[in-house]
Amino acid sequence: MRILVTGGAGFIGSALTRRLIRHTGHEVLVFDKLTYAGVLSSLEPVATSNRYGFVQADVCDAEAVAKALAEFRPDVVAHLAAESHVDRSIDGPGAFIQTNVVGTFVMLQQALGYWRGLDEAGRAAFRFHHISTDEVFGSLGETGLFSETTPYDPRSPYSASKAGSDHLVRAWGHTWGLPVLVTNCSNNYGPYHFPEKLIPLIIIRALKGEPLPVYGDGSNVRDWLFVDDHAAALQAVFERGRPGQTYNVGGDAERMTIEVGRTICGLLDQRRPRADGKPYADQITFVTDRPGHDQRYAIDAAKLKRELGWAPSVSFEEGIARTVDWYLENPGWWQDILDRRYATERLGTGSGTGGG
């Protein structure tokens, strides 16, 4: 198959690309604007493959999208390009509306025109796979799980923009018959994760002897999914999923934020002890919570397991240990990012004035 991966230089997109090049015979074209979170070095492990290609372009650029579709002629569009950090959406929501809503609209329009031009077999085989988030469902209480039929209740500019894009994808499928798939995943983590997100942020700040910020009282719960497991799920969905269907992807690994922080600190205590012999957990600092912070997310992935035979293969304990080890072994990857574009500063304080 020929797979166009938008946002393929991002965290999840690069994991999917590495998996497809390493473990399948598929051809992959990465389509990425290379914003602050697009990191080409995440693709270096597969960049020399003759089944890998790269185009630097914006999903909001209809001409560039049409050109990539016409020249590469994909069987699958895996649409991952998105602004994805809740804190940044609080500070500057405009970029999230532009990329996540307008960009998805442009992708759908161009994919629809491309799909209509295919022969009958090509139309039957084509898939537009939109990769989304569990944050569209809002916040859970102490019990319960998000399923594919959970009503949408987005609470942040980020989740609202992703909810909007999900609805657009389904509308293009329903109205014009475009063969669409939607997946909503829980919190990803693993190697090559951009340092603004919780787990890499804690690892890097701990190593630098800096305070480890934990929002509120640290009781917010997320369902953690190892990124390579997510990539395997995405492959299963666009290869074997039923057009028009939604599949939830979760890691069966609910943890409170404070638990995640303390687990990382414990692993660092073993692998890279502090010079003064004190535990890294001493650096944990509770900070004012982000505005509108959802309390708990948890995914019911039974449909994906039942229909497509996927299940997470990496436990949280194994995954977090592998992640810590990767950051310890690859300081050049993340230090380059810190030097050039991100200083682990606090984001999401709530001005909401950036980006229009």
Secondary structure in CASP SS format (residue, H / E / C, confidence):
PFRMAT SS
TARGET T0000
AUTHOR 0000-0000-0000
METHOD secondary structure of the structure
MODEL  1
M C 1.00
R E 1.00
I E 1.00
L E 1.00
V E 1.00
T E 1.00
G C 1.00
G C 1.00
A C 1.00
G C 1.00
F H 1.00
I H 1.00
G H 1.00
S H 1.00
A H 1.00
L H 1.00
T H 1.00
R H 1.00
R H 1.00
L H 1.00
I H 1.00
R H 1.00
H H 1.00
T C 1.00
G C 1.00
H C 1.00
E E 1.00
V E 1.00
L E 1.00
V E 1.00
F E 1.00
D E 1.00
K C 1.00
L C 1.00
T C 1.00
Y C 1.00
A C 1.00
G C 1.00
V C 1.00
L H 1.00
S H 1.00
S H 1.00
L H 1.00
E H 1.00
P H 1.00
V H 1.00
A C 1.00
T C 1.00
S C 1.00
N C 1.00
R C 1.00
Y E 1.00
G E 1.00
F E 1.00
V E 1.00
Q E 1.00
A C 1.00
D C 1.00
V C 1.00
C C 1.00
D C 1.00
A H 1.00
E H 1.00
A H 1.00
V H 1.00
A H 1.00
K H 1.00
A H 1.00
L H 1.00
A H 1.00
E H 1.00
F H 1.00
R C 1.00
P C 1.00
D C 1.00
V E 1.00
V E 1.00
A E 1.00
H E 1.00
L C 1.00
A C 1.00
A C 1.00
E C 1.00
S C 1.00
H C 1.00
V H 1.00
D H 1.00
R H 1.00
S H 1.00
I H 1.00
D H 1.00
G C 1.00
P C 1.00
G H 1.00
A H 1.00
F H 1.00
I H 1.00
Q H 1.00
T H 1.00
N H 1.00
V H 1.00
V H 1.00
G H 1.00
T H 1.00
F H 1.00
V H 1.00
M H 1.00
L H 1.00
Q H 1.00
Q H 1.00
A H 1.00
L H 1.00
G H 1.00
Y H 1.00
W H 1.00
R H 1.00
G C 1.00
L C 1.00
D C 1.00
E H 1.00
A H 1.00
G H 1.00
R H 1.00
A H 1.00
A H 1.00
F C 1.00
R E 1.00
F E 1.00
H E 1.00
H E 1.00
I E 1.00
S E 1.00
T E 1.00
D H 1.00
E H 1.00
V H 1.00
F H 1.00
G C 1.00
S C 1.00
L C 1.00
G C 1.00
E C 1.00
T C 1.00
G C 1.00
L C 1.00
F E 1.00
S C 1.00
E C 1.00
T C 1.00
T C 1.00
P C 1.00
Y C 1.00
D C 1.00
P C 1.00
R C 1.00
S C 1.00
P H 1.00
Y H 1.00
S H 1.00
A H 1.00
S H 1.00
K H 1.00
A H 1.00
G H 1.00
S H 1.00
D H 1.00
H H 1.00
L H 1.00
V H 1.00
R H 1.00
A H 1.00
W H 1.00
G H 1.00
H H 1.00
T H 1.00
W H 1.00
G C 1.00
L C 1.00
P C 1.00
V E 1.00
L E 1.00
V E 1.00
T E 1.00
N E 1.00
C E 1.00
S C 1.00
N E 1.00
N E 1.00
Y E 1.00
G C 1.00
P C 1.00
Y C 1.00
H C 1.00
F C 1.00
P C 1.00
E C 1.00
K C 1.00
L H 1.00
I H 1.00
P H 1.00
L H 1.00
I H 1.00
I H 1.00
I H 1.00
R H 1.00
A H 1.00
L H 1.00
K C 1.00
G C 1.00
E C 1.00
P C 1.00
L E 1.00
P E 1.00
V E 1.00
Y E 1.00
G C 1.00
D C 1.00
G C 1.00
S C 1.00
N C 1.00
V E 1.00
R E 1.00
D E 1.00
W E 1.00
L E 1.00
F E 1.00
V H 1.00
D H 1.00
D H 1.00
H H 1.00
A H 1.00
A H 1.00
A H 1.00
L H 1.00
Q H 1.00
A H 1.00
V H 1.00
F H 1.00
E H 1.00
R H 1.00
G C 1.00
R C 1.00
P C 1.00
G C 1.00
Q C 1.00
T E 1.00
Y E 1.00
N E 1.00
V E 1.00
G C 1.00
G C 1.00
D C 1.00
A C 1.00
E E 1.00
R E 1.00
M E 1.00
T H 1.00
I H 1.00
E H 1.00
V H 1.00
G H 1.00
R H 1.00
T H 1.00
I H 1.00
C H 1.00
G H 1.00
L H 1.00
L H 1.00
D H 1.00
Q H 1.00
R H 1.00
R C 1.00
P C 1.00
R C 1.00
A C 1.00
D C 1.00
G C 1.00
K C 1.00
P C 1.00
Y H 1.00
A H 1.00
D H 1.00
Q H 1.00
I E 1.00
T E 1.00
F E 1.00
V E 1.00
T C 1.00
D C 1.00
R C 1.00
P C 1.00
G C 1.00
H C 1.00
D C 1.00
Q C 1.00
R E 1.00
Y C 1.00
A C 1.00
I E 1.00
D C 1.00
A C 1.00
A H 1.00
K H 1.00
L H 1.00
K H 1.00
R H 1.00
E H 1.00
L H 1.00
G C 1.00
W C 1.00
A C 1.00
P C 1.00
S C 1.00
V C 1.00
S C 1.00
F H 1.00
E H 1.00
E H 1.00
G H 1.00
I H 1.00
A H 1.00
R H 1.00
T H 1.00
V H 1.00
D H 1.00
W H 1.00
Y H 1.00
L H 1.00
E H 1.00
N C 1.00
P H 1.00
G H 1.00
W H 1.00
W H 1.00
Q H 1.00
D H 1.00
I H 1.00
L H 1.00
D H 1.00
R H 1.00
R C 1.00
Y C 1.00
A C 1.00
T C 1.00
E C 1.00
R C 1.00
L C 1.00
G C 1.00
T C 1.00
G C 1.00
S C 1.00
G C 1.00
T C 1.00
G C 1.00
G C 1.00
G C 1.00
END
